[in-house]
């Protein structure tokens, strides 16, 4: 199902959402349009097999794969991800989970997914992750990405609804980004620091400061 017609085909990001129905694709398209340079084209596929058919029939810039929706293609999810990544022909591939363990997420990434996001997540986070992965992997076909910072109010996806969340203080956002990076690398601070382009000592220092600050607030 095509949700948004291309304004200029050469400037529109093409995204395939493989999911059995949790996320409203129109909500996804509208939310991403707020943080991308141009509204994306979003196609949907109701499961792993339909996703494979869509990838055989057309090319996409980004493929989002809900791990719980891939069972009709292969089991475990990592096997289905490996098949879909092979069919994606150079597209950025992101797995979506509802709280998978770090080891499960790493297994999916070893199967070829560029990243794994845990719900609920903000549209601004998704758009920023797509842009960052595009730069990191040098994806020539990536189009429609904005270099501007995300909007001041994030749109989060919770089921089929989009809700706006209050803006967190900068230190809270920084803490969340760093802790998510550490979790993505199974607690390896050196690898997380490398991915974030920080020094490990900076991360250790920040975590110590946050722990001390939380201790002071708890004692108050």
Protein Blocks (a to p, Z undefined) as FASTA:
>chain_A
ZZbdcfblklcccdddddehlacfklmmmmmmmmgmbdcdddddfbfklmmmmmmmpccf
bdcddfklmmmmoccfklmmmmmmmmnnopacddddehiafklmmmmmmnopabdcdddd
dfklmmmmmmmmmmmnopakbghiafbdcdfbdcddehjbccddddddfklmmmmmmmmm
mmmnnopaklmmmmnopafklmmmmmmmmmmmmmmmmmZZ
